[in-house]
């Protein structure tokens, strides 16, 4: 089973390791997809330190990303 969440990049700080912080998306519009995601997971954060420059470059402040959680077996 996979659980999908939707997060937005809040900060992106380059350094020795690229640091990215993401938070759950939000919308008060009942017809917007982000409202459903907010209702399911209204709080939390994901913090990543990324050594791979190409991987770090894929994240943009303000951009939203789906995050899929799949059990590792």
PyMOL Python script that loads the backbone (N, CA, C, O; Angstrom):
from pymol import cmd

cmd.read_pdbstr("""\
ATOM      1  N   UNK A   1       0.838  -1.176   0.000  1.00  0.00           N
ATOM      2  CA  UNK A   1       0.000   0.000   0.000  1.00  0.00           C
ATOM      3  C   UNK A   1       0.890   1.249   0.000  1.00  0.00           C
ATOM      4  O   UNK A   1       1.910   1.293   0.687  1.00  0.00           O
ATOM      5  N   UNK A   2       0.500   2.238  -0.761  1.00  0.00           N
ATOM      6  CA  UNK A   2       1.229   3.503  -0.830  1.00  0.00           C
ATOM      7  C   UNK A   2       0.337   4.622  -0.307  1.00  0.00           C
ATOM      8  O   UNK A   2      -0.852   4.671  -0.622  1.00  0.00           O
ATOM      9  N   UNK A   3       0.904   5.510   0.483  1.00  0.00           N
ATOM     10  CA  UNK A   3       0.207   6.694   0.956  1.00  0.00           C
ATOM     11  C   UNK A   3       0.848   7.906   0.298  1.00  0.00           C
ATOM     12  O   UNK A   3       2.066   8.080   0.339  1.00  0.00           O
ATOM     13  N   UNK A   4       0.010   8.742  -0.312  1.00  0.00           N
ATOM     14  CA  UNK A   4       0.522   9.921  -1.003  1.00  0.00           C
ATOM     15  C   UNK A   4       0.240  11.172  -0.194  1.00  0.00           C
ATOM     16  O   UNK A   4      -0.867  11.366   0.309  1.00  0.00           O
ATOM     17  N   UNK A   5       1.250  12.016  -0.075  1.00  0.00           N
ATOM     18  CA  UNK A   5       1.123  13.323   0.563  1.00  0.00           C
ATOM     19  C   UNK A   5       1.571  14.371  -0.453  1.00  0.00           C
ATOM     20  O   UNK A   5       2.177  14.044  -1.473  1.00  0.00           O
ATOM     21  N   UNK A   6       1.268  15.619  -0.164  1.00  0.00           N
ATOM     22  CA  UNK A   6       1.671  16.696  -1.055  1.00  0.00           C
ATOM     23  C   UNK A   6       2.307  17.794  -0.205  1.00  0.00           C
ATOM     24  O   UNK A   6       1.688  18.309   0.726  1.00  0.00           O
ATOM     25  N   UNK A   7       3.543  18.145  -0.535  1.00  0.00           N
ATOM     26  CA  UNK A   7       4.310  19.105   0.237  1.00  0.00           C
ATOM     27  C   UNK A   7       4.812  20.232  -0.656  1.00  0.00           C
ATOM     28  O   UNK A   7       4.938  20.080  -1.871  1.00  0.00           O
ATOM     29  N   UNK A   8       5.092  21.361  -0.023  1.00  0.00           N
ATOM     30  CA  UNK A   8       5.598  22.547  -0.713  1.00  0.00           C
ATOM     31  C   UNK A   8       6.975  22.887  -0.151  1.00  0.00           C
ATOM     32  O   UNK A   8       7.187  22.826   1.060  1.00  0.00           O
ATOM     33  N   UNK A   9       7.907  23.242  -1.028  1.00  0.00           N
ATOM     34  CA  UNK A   9       9.240  23.639  -0.581  1.00  0.00           C
ATOM     35  C   UNK A   9       9.150  25.029   0.051  1.00  0.00           C
ATOM     36  O   UNK A   9       8.757  25.996  -0.601  1.00  0.00           O
ATOM     37  N   UNK A  10       9.518  25.109   1.326  1.00  0.00           N
ATOM     38  CA  UNK A  10       9.514  26.379   2.055  1.00  0.00           C
ATOM     39  C   UNK A  10      10.881  27.046   2.014  1.00  0.00           C
ATOM     40  O   UNK A  10      10.980  28.258   1.824  1.00  0.00           O
ATOM     41  N   UNK A  11      11.940  26.251   2.193  1.00  0.00           N
ATOM     42  CA  UNK A  11      13.283  26.821   2.178  1.00  0.00           C
ATOM     43  C   UNK A  11      14.226  25.913   1.400  1.00  0.00           C
ATOM     44  O   UNK A  11      14.051  24.696   1.339  1.00  0.00           O
ATOM     45  N   UNK A  12      15.215  26.542   0.818  1.00  0.00           N
ATOM     46  CA  UNK A  12      16.263  25.820   0.085  1.00  0.00           C
ATOM     47  C   UNK A  12      17.558  26.567   0.352  1.00  0.00           C
ATOM     48  O   UNK A  12      17.739  27.698  -0.101  1.00  0.00           O
ATOM     49  N   UNK A  13      18.456  25.931   1.088  1.00  0.00           N
ATOM     50  CA  UNK A  13      19.683  26.583   1.521  1.00  0.00           C
ATOM     51  C   UNK A  13      20.881  25.790   1.022  1.00  0.00           C
ATOM     52  O   UNK A  13      21.178  24.724   1.561  1.00  0.00           O
ATOM     53  N   UNK A  14      21.569  26.284   0.011  1.00  0.00           N
ATOM     54  CA  UNK A  14      22.745  25.577  -0.466  1.00  0.00           C
ATOM     55  C   UNK A  14      23.878  25.688   0.552  1.00  0.00           C
ATOM     56  O   UNK A  14      23.984  26.671   1.286  1.00  0.00           O
ATOM     57  N   UNK A  15      24.691  24.693   0.577  1.00  0.00           N
ATOM     58  CA  UNK A  15      25.837  24.678   1.474  1.00  0.00           C
ATOM     59  C   UNK A  15      26.646  23.437   1.150  1.00  0.00           C
ATOM     60  O   UNK A  15      26.579  22.913   0.038  1.00  0.00           O
ATOM     61  N   UNK A  16      27.401  22.977   2.114  1.00  0.00           N
ATOM     62  CA  UNK A  16      28.164  21.743   1.902  1.00  0.00           C
ATOM     63  C   UNK A  16      27.227  20.609   1.516  1.00  0.00           C
ATOM     64  O   UNK A  16      27.529  19.799   0.639  1.00  0.00           O
ATOM     65  N   UNK A  17      26.095  20.571   2.184  1.00  0.00           N
ATOM     66  CA  UNK A  17      25.001  19.685   1.790  1.00  0.00           C
ATOM     67  C   UNK A  17      23.816  20.608   1.541  1.00  0.00           C
ATOM     68  O   UNK A  17      23.525  21.474   2.366  1.00  0.00           O
ATOM     69  N   UNK A  18      23.136  20.438   0.428  1.00  0.00           N
ATOM     70  CA  UNK A  18      21.958  21.259   0.168  1.00  0.00           C
ATOM     71  C   UNK A  18      20.876  20.921   1.176  1.00  0.00           C
ATOM     72  O   UNK A  18      20.582  19.747   1.398  1.00  0.00           O
ATOM     73  N   UNK A  19      20.280  21.932   1.788  1.00  0.00           N
ATOM     74  CA  UNK A  19      19.260  21.746   2.809  1.00  0.00           C
ATOM     75  C   UNK A  19      17.923  22.218   2.253  1.00  0.00           C
ATOM     76  O   UNK A  19      17.801  23.357   1.802  1.00  0.00           O
ATOM     77  N   UNK A  20      16.913  21.337   2.285  1.00  0.00           N
ATOM     78  CA  UNK A  20      15.579  21.643   1.777  1.00  0.00           C
ATOM     79  C   UNK A  20      14.567  21.314   2.865  1.00  0.00           C
ATOM     80  O   UNK A  20      14.634  20.250   3.481  1.00  0.00           O
ATOM     81  N   UNK A  21      13.623  22.236   3.103  1.00  0.00           N
ATOM     82  CA  UNK A  21      12.543  21.988   4.051  1.00  0.00           C
ATOM     83  C   UNK A  21      11.210  22.099   3.319  1.00  0.00           C
ATOM     84  O   UNK A  21      10.961  23.061   2.593  1.00  0.00           O
ATOM     85  N   UNK A  22      10.359  21.094   3.524  1.00  0.00           N
ATOM     86  CA  UNK A  22       9.044  21.056   2.896  1.00  0.00           C
ATOM     87  C   UNK A  22       7.968  20.965   3.971  1.00  0.00           C
ATOM     88  O   UNK A  22       8.180  20.350   5.016  1.00  0.00           O
ATOM     89  N   UNK A  23       6.808  21.580   3.715  1.00  0.00           N
ATOM     90  CA  UNK A  23       5.678  21.512   4.625  1.00  0.00           C
ATOM     91  C   UNK A  23       4.420  21.122   3.840  1.00  0.00           C
ATOM     92  O   UNK A  23       4.381  21.284   2.620  1.00  0.00           O
ATOM     93  N   UNK A  24       3.388  20.609   4.533  1.00  0.00           N
ATOM     94  CA  UNK A  24       2.174  20.200   3.835  1.00  0.00           C
ATOM     95  C   UNK A  24       1.520  21.364   3.088  1.00  0.00           C
ATOM     96  O   UNK A  24       1.579  22.512   3.531  1.00  0.00           O
ATOM     97  N   UNK A  25       0.903  21.056   1.964  1.00  0.00           N
ATOM     98  CA  UNK A  25       0.177  22.070   1.191  1.00  0.00           C
ATOM     99  C   UNK A  25      -1.117  22.444   1.919  1.00  0.00           C
ATOM    100  O   UNK A  25      -1.592  21.707   2.783  1.00  0.00           O
ATOM    101  N   UNK A  26      -1.678  23.602   1.555  1.00  0.00           N
ATOM    102  CA  UNK A  26      -2.906  24.079   2.190  1.00  0.00           C
ATOM    103  C   UNK A  26      -3.787  24.785   1.170  1.00  0.00           C
ATOM    104  O   UNK A  26      -3.301  25.448   0.254  1.00  0.00           O
ATOM    105  N   UNK A  27      -5.093  24.627   1.349  1.00  0.00           N
ATOM    106  CA  UNK A  27      -6.069  25.438   0.629  1.00  0.00           C
ATOM    107  C   UNK A  27      -7.365  25.408   1.424  1.00  0.00           C
ATOM    108  O   UNK A  27      -7.741  24.366   1.961  1.00  0.00           O
ATOM    109  N   UNK A  28      -8.051  26.543   1.503  1.00  0.00           N
ATOM    110  CA  UNK A  28      -9.366  26.584   2.137  1.00  0.00           C
ATOM    111  C   UNK A  28     -10.471  26.364   1.113  1.00  0.00           C
ATOM    112  O   UNK A  28     -11.636  26.214   1.481  1.00  0.00           O
ATOM    113  N   UNK A  29     -10.116  26.344  -0.164  1.00  0.00           N
ATOM    114  CA  UNK A  29     -11.083  26.112  -1.248  1.00  0.00           C
ATOM    115  C   UNK A  29     -11.463  24.633  -1.259  1.00  0.00           C
ATOM    116  O   UNK A  29     -10.611  23.785  -1.526  1.00  0.00           O
ATOM    117  N   UNK A  30     -12.737  24.304  -0.973  1.00  0.00           N
ATOM    118  CA  UNK A  30     -13.138  22.897  -0.916  1.00  0.00           C
ATOM    119  C   UNK A  30     -12.995  22.153  -2.242  1.00  0.00           C
ATOM    120  O   UNK A  30     -13.002  20.922  -2.259  1.00  0.00           O
ATOM    121  N   UNK A  31     -12.867  22.880  -3.353  1.00  0.00           N
ATOM    122  CA  UNK A  31     -12.734  22.251  -4.665  1.00  0.00           C
ATOM    123  C   UNK A  31     -11.278  22.082  -5.103  1.00  0.00           C
ATOM    124  O   UNK A  31     -11.009  21.504  -6.156  1.00  0.00           O
ATOM    125  N   UNK A  32     -10.350  22.582  -4.305  1.00  0.00           N
ATOM    126  CA  UNK A  32      -8.925  22.500  -4.657  1.00  0.00           C
ATOM    127  C   UNK A  32      -8.330  21.212  -4.104  1.00  0.00           C
ATOM    128  O   UNK A  32      -8.631  20.816  -2.978  1.00  0.00           O
ATOM    129  N   UNK A  33      -7.485  20.562  -4.895  1.00  0.00           N
ATOM    130  CA  UNK A  33      -6.836  19.326  -4.475  1.00  0.00           C
ATOM    131  C   UNK A  33      -6.097  19.492  -3.149  1.00  0.00           C
ATOM    132  O   UNK A  33      -6.089  18.575  -2.329  1.00  0.00           O
ATOM    133  N   UNK A  34      -5.480  20.646  -2.932  1.00  0.00           N
ATOM    134  CA  UNK A  34      -4.697  20.857  -1.715  1.00  0.00           C
ATOM    135  C   UNK A  34      -5.559  20.807  -0.451  1.00  0.00           C
ATOM    136  O   UNK A  34      -5.048  20.478   0.619  1.00  0.00           O
ATOM    137  N   UNK A  35      -6.837  21.122  -0.546  1.00  0.00           N
ATOM    138  CA  UNK A  35      -7.741  21.035   0.615  1.00  0.00           C
ATOM    139  C   UNK A  35      -7.843  19.593   1.091  1.00  0.00           C
ATOM    140  O   UNK A  35      -7.804  19.340   2.295  1.00  0.00           O
ATOM    141  N   UNK A  36      -7.971  18.656   0.182  1.00  0.00           N
ATOM    142  CA  UNK A  36      -8.064  17.244   0.554  1.00  0.00           C
ATOM    143  C   UNK A  36      -6.764  16.763   1.200  1.00  0.00           C
ATOM    144  O   UNK A  36      -6.796  16.010   2.174  1.00  0.00           O
ATOM    145  N   UNK A  37      -5.627  17.194   0.663  1.00  0.00           N
ATOM    146  CA  UNK A  37      -4.350  16.810   1.259  1.00  0.00           C
ATOM    147  C   UNK A  37      -4.208  17.432   2.650  1.00  0.00           C
ATOM    148  O   UNK A  37      -3.726  16.775   3.573  1.00  0.00           O
ATOM    149  N   UNK A  38      -4.622  18.689   2.808  1.00  0.00           N
ATOM    150  CA  UNK A  38      -4.534  19.357   4.106  1.00  0.00           C
ATOM    151  C   UNK A  38      -5.399  18.647   5.142  1.00  0.00           C
ATOM    152  O   UNK A  38      -4.980  18.467   6.286  1.00  0.00           O
ATOM    153  N   UNK A  39      -6.596  18.248   4.747  1.00  0.00           N
ATOM    154  CA  UNK A  39      -7.483  17.540   5.676  1.00  0.00           C
ATOM    155  C   UNK A  39      -6.876  16.217   6.141  1.00  0.00           C
ATOM    156  O   UNK A  39      -7.095  15.798   7.277  1.00  0.00           O
ATOM    157  N   UNK A  40      -6.116  15.563   5.267  1.00  0.00           N
ATOM    158  CA  UNK A  40      -5.527  14.263   5.598  1.00  0.00           C
ATOM    159  C   UNK A  40      -4.232  14.391   6.395  1.00  0.00           C
ATOM    160  O   UNK A  40      -3.961  13.558   7.260  1.00  0.00           O
ATOM    161  N   UNK A  41      -3.433  15.410   6.121  1.00  0.00           N
ATOM    162  CA  UNK A  41      -2.141  15.572   6.820  1.00  0.00           C
ATOM    163  C   UNK A  41      -1.855  17.061   7.013  1.00  0.00           C
ATOM    164  O   UNK A  41      -1.069  17.648   6.270  1.00  0.00           O
ATOM    165  N   UNK A  42      -2.501  17.673   8.021  1.00  0.00           N
ATOM    166  CA  UNK A  42      -2.409  19.120   8.187  1.00  0.00           C
ATOM    167  C   UNK A  42      -1.136  19.660   8.833  1.00  0.00           C
ATOM    168  O   UNK A  42      -0.940  20.875   8.872  1.00  0.00           O
ATOM    169  N   UNK A  43      -0.291  18.806   9.329  1.00  0.00           N
ATOM    170  CA  UNK A  43       0.926  19.346   9.922  1.00  0.00           C
ATOM    171  C   UNK A  43       2.085  18.386   9.724  1.00  0.00           C
ATOM    172  O   UNK A  43       1.903  17.203   9.438  1.00  0.00           O
ATOM    173  N   UNK A  44       3.271  18.928   9.881  1.00  0.00           N
ATOM    174  CA  UNK A  44       4.461  18.112   9.718  1.00  0.00           C
ATOM    175  C   UNK A  44       5.482  18.841   8.873  1.00  0.00           C
ATOM    176  O   UNK A  44       5.254  19.965   8.427  1.00  0.00           O
ATOM    177  N   UNK A  45       6.603  18.191   8.660  1.00  0.00           N
ATOM    178  CA  UNK A  45       7.624  18.757   7.795  1.00  0.00           C
ATOM    179  C   UNK A  45       8.553  17.641   7.341  1.00  0.00           C
ATOM    180  O   UNK A  45       8.654  16.587   7.969  1.00  0.00           O
ATOM    181  N   UNK A  46       9.221  17.908   6.241  1.00  0.00           N
ATOM    182  CA  UNK A  46      10.255  17.019   5.730  1.00  0.00           C
ATOM    183  C   UNK A  46      11.496  17.879   5.569  1.00  0.00           C
ATOM    184  O   UNK A  46      11.456  18.928   4.927  1.00  0.00           O
ATOM    185  N   UNK A  47      12.590  17.435   6.150  1.00  0.00           N
ATOM    186  CA  UNK A  47      13.863  18.134   6.023  1.00  0.00           C
ATOM    187  C   UNK A  47      14.857  17.190   5.368  1.00  0.00           C
ATOM    188  O   UNK A  47      15.058  16.062   5.819  1.00  0.00           O
ATOM    189  N   UNK A  48      15.470  17.669   4.304  1.00  0.00           N
ATOM    190  CA  UNK A  48      16.438  16.867   3.572  1.00  0.00           C
ATOM    191  C   UNK A  48      17.771  17.588   3.491  1.00  0.00           C
ATOM    192  O   UNK A  48      17.815  18.808   3.328  1.00  0.00           O
ATOM    193  N   UNK A  49      18.849  16.841   3.603  1.00  0.00           N
ATOM    194  CA  UNK A  49      20.199  17.330   3.310  1.00  0.00           C
ATOM    195  C   UNK A  49      20.650  16.518   2.107  1.00  0.00           C
ATOM    196  O   UNK A  49      20.792  15.299   2.199  1.00  0.00           O
ATOM    197  N   UNK A  50      20.873  17.176   0.991  1.00  0.00           N
ATOM    198  CA  UNK A  50      21.107  16.490  -0.276  1.00  0.00           C
ATOM    199  C   UNK A  50      22.534  16.754  -0.755  1.00  0.00           C
ATOM    200  O   UNK A  50      22.922  17.900  -0.977  1.00  0.00           O
ATOM    201  N   UNK A  51      23.310  15.677  -0.910  1.00  0.00           N
ATOM    202  CA  UNK A  51      24.691  15.785  -1.389  1.00  0.00           C
ATOM    203  C   UNK A  51      24.786  15.849  -2.906  1.00  0.00           C
ATOM    204  O   UNK A  51      25.773  16.356  -3.439  1.00  0.00           O
ATOM    205  N   UNK A  52      23.795  15.352  -3.597  1.00  0.00           N
ATOM    206  CA  UNK A  52      23.810  15.269  -5.051  1.00  0.00           C
ATOM    207  C   UNK A  52      23.354  16.605  -5.646  1.00  0.00           C
ATOM    208  O   UNK A  52      22.180  16.949  -5.511  1.00  0.00           O
ATOM    209  N   UNK A  53      24.236  17.369  -6.297  1.00  0.00           N
ATOM    210  CA  UNK A  53      23.856  18.672  -6.857  1.00  0.00           C
ATOM    211  C   UNK A  53      22.680  18.591  -7.837  1.00  0.00           C
ATOM    212  O   UNK A  53      21.821  19.473  -7.848  1.00  0.00           O
ATOM    213  N   UNK A  54      22.640  17.548  -8.649  1.00  0.00           N
ATOM    214  CA  UNK A  54      21.528  17.413  -9.601  1.00  0.00           C
ATOM    215  C   UNK A  54      20.210  17.174  -8.866  1.00  0.00           C
ATOM    216  O   UNK A  54      19.172  17.709  -9.256  1.00  0.00           O
ATOM    217  N   UNK A  55      20.253  16.381  -7.819  1.00  0.00           N
ATOM    218  CA  UNK A  55      19.054  16.141  -7.017  1.00  0.00           C
ATOM    219  C   UNK A  55      18.606  17.411  -6.305  1.00  0.00           C
ATOM    220  O   UNK A  55      17.415  17.717  -6.268  1.00  0.00           O
ATOM    221  N   UNK A  56      19.553  18.147  -5.742  1.00  0.00           N
ATOM    222  CA  UNK A  56      19.235  19.395  -5.053  1.00  0.00           C
ATOM    223  C   UNK A  56      18.611  20.405  -6.010  1.00  0.00           C
ATOM    224  O   UNK A  56      17.703  21.145  -5.633  1.00  0.00           O
ATOM    225  N   UNK A  57      19.096  20.431  -7.233  1.00  0.00           N
ATOM    226  CA  UNK A  57      18.608  21.390  -8.235  1.00  0.00           C
ATOM    227  C   UNK A  57      17.146  21.157  -8.607  1.00  0.00           C
ATOM    228  O   UNK A  57      16.490  22.072  -9.106  1.00  0.00           O
ATOM    229  N   UNK A  58      16.623  19.959  -8.377  1.00  0.00           N
ATOM    230  CA  UNK A  58      15.232  19.674  -8.762  1.00  0.00           C
ATOM    231  C   UNK A  58      14.219  20.343  -7.844  1.00  0.00           C
ATOM    232  O   UNK A  58      13.043  20.441  -8.193  1.00  0.00           O
ATOM    233  N   UNK A  59      14.657  20.807  -6.673  1.00  0.00           N
ATOM    234  CA  UNK A  59      13.737  21.447  -5.729  1.00  0.00           C
ATOM    235  C   UNK A  59      13.722  22.949  -5.932  1.00  0.00           C
ATOM    236  O   UNK A  59      14.773  23.578  -6.060  1.00  0.00           O
ATOM    237  N   UNK A  60      12.508  23.533  -5.961  1.00  0.00           N
ATOM    238  CA  UNK A  60      12.339  24.972  -6.133  1.00  0.00           C
ATOM    239  C   UNK A  60      11.456  25.500  -5.016  1.00  0.00           C
ATOM    240  O   UNK A  60      10.407  24.926  -4.723  1.00  0.00           O
ATOM    241  N   UNK A  61      11.881  26.602  -4.386  1.00  0.00           N
ATOM    242  CA  UNK A  61      11.075  27.215  -3.333  1.00  0.00           C
ATOM    243  C   UNK A  61       9.718  27.602  -3.901  1.00  0.00           C
ATOM    244  O   UNK A  61       9.628  28.212  -4.967  1.00  0.00           O
ATOM    245  N   UNK A  62       8.660  27.240  -3.177  1.00  0.00           N
ATOM    246  CA  UNK A  62       7.297  27.558  -3.600  1.00  0.00           C
ATOM    247  C   UNK A  62       6.648  26.490  -4.460  1.00  0.00           C
ATOM    248  O   UNK A  62       5.430  26.499  -4.642  1.00  0.00           O
ATOM    249  N   UNK A  63       7.440  25.572  -4.992  1.00  0.00           N
ATOM    250  CA  UNK A  63       6.900  24.515  -5.833  1.00  0.00           C
ATOM    251  C   UNK A  63       6.382  23.365  -4.963  1.00  0.00           C
ATOM    252  O   UNK A  63       6.924  23.089  -3.893  1.00  0.00           O
ATOM    253  N   UNK A  64       5.329  22.703  -5.440  1.00  0.00           N
ATOM    254  CA  UNK A  64       4.712  21.602  -4.706  1.00  0.00           C
ATOM    255  C   UNK A  64       5.141  20.268  -5.289  1.00  0.00           C
ATOM    256  O   UNK A  64       5.352  20.135  -6.494  1.00  0.00           O
ATOM    257  N   UNK A  65       5.265  19.274  -4.400  1.00  0.00           N
ATOM    258  CA  UNK A  65       5.718  17.941  -4.798  1.00  0.00           C
ATOM    259  C   UNK A  65       4.857  16.881  -4.133  1.00  0.00           C
ATOM    260  O   UNK A  65       4.477  17.015  -2.970  1.00  0.00           O
ATOM    261  N   UNK A  66       4.557  15.841  -4.871  1.00  0.00           N
ATOM    262  CA  UNK A  66       3.925  14.670  -4.278  1.00  0.00           C
ATOM    263  C   UNK A  66       5.010  13.842  -3.602  1.00  0.00           C
ATOM    264  O   UNK A  66       6.124  13.725  -4.112  1.00  0.00           O
ATOM    265  N   UNK A  67       4.678  13.276  -2.463  1.00  0.00           N
ATOM    266  CA  UNK A  67       5.587  12.406  -1.741  1.00  0.00           C
ATOM    267  C   UNK A  67       4.852  11.088  -1.508  1.00  0.00           C
ATOM    268  O   UNK A  67       3.814  11.061  -0.848  1.00  0.00           O
ATOM    269  N   UNK A  68       5.384  10.013  -2.042  1.00  0.00           N
ATOM    270  CA  UNK A  68       4.750   8.701  -1.883  1.00  0.00           C
ATOM    271  C   UNK A  68       5.509   7.885  -0.839  1.00  0.00           C
ATOM    272  O   UNK A  68       6.729   7.735  -0.904  1.00  0.00           O
ATOM    273  N   UNK A  69       4.752   7.364   0.121  1.00  0.00           N
ATOM    274  CA  UNK A  69       5.311   6.514   1.167  1.00  0.00           C
ATOM    275  C   UNK A  69       4.909   5.074   0.859  1.00  0.00           C
ATOM    276  O   UNK A  69       3.729   4.723   0.896  1.00  0.00           O
ATOM    277  N   UNK A  70       5.897   4.257   0.559  1.00  0.00           N
ATOM    278  CA  UNK A  70       5.688   2.857   0.230  1.00  0.00           C
ATOM    279  C   UNK A  70       6.551   2.027   1.174  1.00  0.00           C
ATOM    280  O   UNK A  70       7.745   2.296   1.307  1.00  0.00           O
ATOM    281  N   UNK A  71       5.969   1.018   1.835  1.00  0.00           N
ATOM    282  CA  UNK A  71       6.784   0.204   2.738  1.00  0.00           C
ATOM    283  C   UNK A  71       7.964  -0.427   2.018  1.00  0.00           C
ATOM    284  O   UNK A  71       7.830  -0.924   0.900  1.00  0.00           O
ATOM    285  N   UNK A  72       9.104  -0.402   2.659  1.00  0.00           N
ATOM    286  CA  UNK A  72      10.284  -1.053   2.136  1.00  0.00           C
ATOM    287  C   UNK A  72      10.272  -2.504   2.642  1.00  0.00           C
ATOM    288  O   UNK A  72      10.114  -2.765   3.835  1.00  0.00           O
ATOM    289  N   UNK A  73      10.439  -3.414   1.717  1.00  0.00           N
ATOM    290  CA  UNK A  73      10.417  -4.835   2.115  1.00  0.00           C
ATOM    291  C   UNK A  73      11.698  -5.501   1.730  1.00  0.00           C
ATOM    292  O   UNK A  73      11.873  -6.694   1.979  1.00  0.00           O
TER     293      UNK A  73
END
""", "prot")
cmd.dss("prot")
cmd.show_as("cartoon", "prot")
cmd.util.cbc("prot")
cmd.orient("prot")
